[in-house]
Amino acid sequence: MHEFTIVDLAGLVAAGWVFVRVLGPVATALAKRIEGRGPVPADDPAAHQLREELEELHERLDFLERALATRQPPPELPQANTPV
């Protein structure tokens, strides 16, 4: 089995340093982009339309839940009187 030497440790540190130096700015840019996106302004017509569609969908869901809750189970089928 290969022993862990100081060269291996140096290689691991160098790879970690490169990883942080390359992906650090990428992660920072991604974080800034995520932070920069705030909520949709209230005066945006697309947001108003989406809100109306969501409310309509919510009403439909409520209707379906009530319909399923009041639904009676189907009656059992009559037993067949056939000889076995």
C-alpha positions as CSV (number, residue, x, y, z in Angstrom):
1,M,0.0,0.0,0.0
2,H,1.2,3.5,-0.7
3,E,2.3,5.6,2.3
4,F,1.0,9.1,2.6
5,T,4.0,11.4,2.2
6,I,4.7,15.1,2.3
7,V,4.5,15.2,-1.5
8,D,1.0,13.8,-1.4
9,L,0.1,16.4,1.2
10,A,1.5,19.2,-0.9
11,G,-0.4,17.9,-3.9
12,L,-3.6,17.8,-2.0
13,V,-3.0,21.3,-0.7
14,A,-2.2,22.6,-4.2
15,A,-5.3,21.0,-5.7
16,G,-7.4,22.5,-2.9
17,W,-5.9,25.9,-3.5
18,V,-6.6,25.7,-7.2
19,F,-10.1,24.5,-6.5
20,V,-10.8,27.5,-4.2
21,R,-9.1,30.0,-6.5
22,V,-11.1,28.9,-9.5
23,L,-14.4,28.1,-8.0
24,G,-14.3,30.9,-5.4
25,P,-15.2,33.7,-7.8
26,V,-17.7,31.6,-9.6
27,A,-19.5,30.9,-6.3
28,T,-19.3,34.6,-5.3
29,A,-20.8,35.6,-8.7
30,L,-23.5,33.0,-8.3
31,A,-24.3,34.2,-4.8
32,K,-24.5,37.9,-6.0
33,R,-26.8,36.9,-8.8
34,I,-29.1,35.0,-6.5
35,E,-29.2,37.9,-4.0
36,G,-29.8,40.4,-6.8
37,R,-33.1,38.8,-7.8
38,G,-35.7,40.3,-5.5
39,P,-39.4,39.7,-5.5
40,V,-41.4,40.6,-8.6
41,P,-42.6,44.2,-8.4
42,A,-46.3,44.5,-7.5
43,D,-47.0,46.7,-10.6
44,D,-45.8,44.0,-13.0
45,P,-48.8,42.8,-15.1
46,A,-47.3,39.3,-15.4
47,A,-47.2,39.0,-11.7
48,H,-50.9,40.1,-11.4
49,Q,-51.9,37.5,-14.1
50,L,-50.0,34.8,-12.4
51,R,-51.6,35.6,-9.0
52,E,-55.1,35.5,-10.6
53,E,-54.3,32.1,-12.2
54,L,-53.0,30.8,-8.9
55,E,-56.1,31.9,-7.1
56,E,-58.3,30.2,-9.8
57,L,-56.2,27.0,-9.5
58,H,-56.6,27.1,-5.7
59,E,-60.4,27.4,-6.0
60,R,-60.4,24.4,-8.4
61,L,-58.3,22.4,-5.9
62,D,-60.7,23.2,-3.1
63,F,-63.7,22.1,-5.2
64,L,-62.0,18.8,-6.0
65,E,-61.1,18.2,-2.4
66,R,-64.7,18.8,-1.3
67,A,-66.0,16.6,-4.2
68,L,-63.8,13.7,-3.2
69,A,-64.6,14.1,0.5
70,T,-68.4,13.9,-0.1
71,R,-68.1,11.1,-2.6
72,Q,-70.0,7.9,-1.6
73,P,-68.2,4.6,-2.1
74,P,-69.6,2.6,-5.0
75,P,-72.0,-0.2,-4.0
76,E,-70.6,-3.6,-3.9
77,L,-71.2,-5.8,-6.9
78,P,-73.8,-8.6,-6.5
79,Q,-72.2,-12.0,-5.8
80,A,-72.4,-14.3,-8.8
81,N,-74.3,-17.6,-8.0
82,T,-72.4,-19.7,-10.4
83,P,-71.4,-23.3,-9.5
84,V,-67.8,-23.8,-9.0
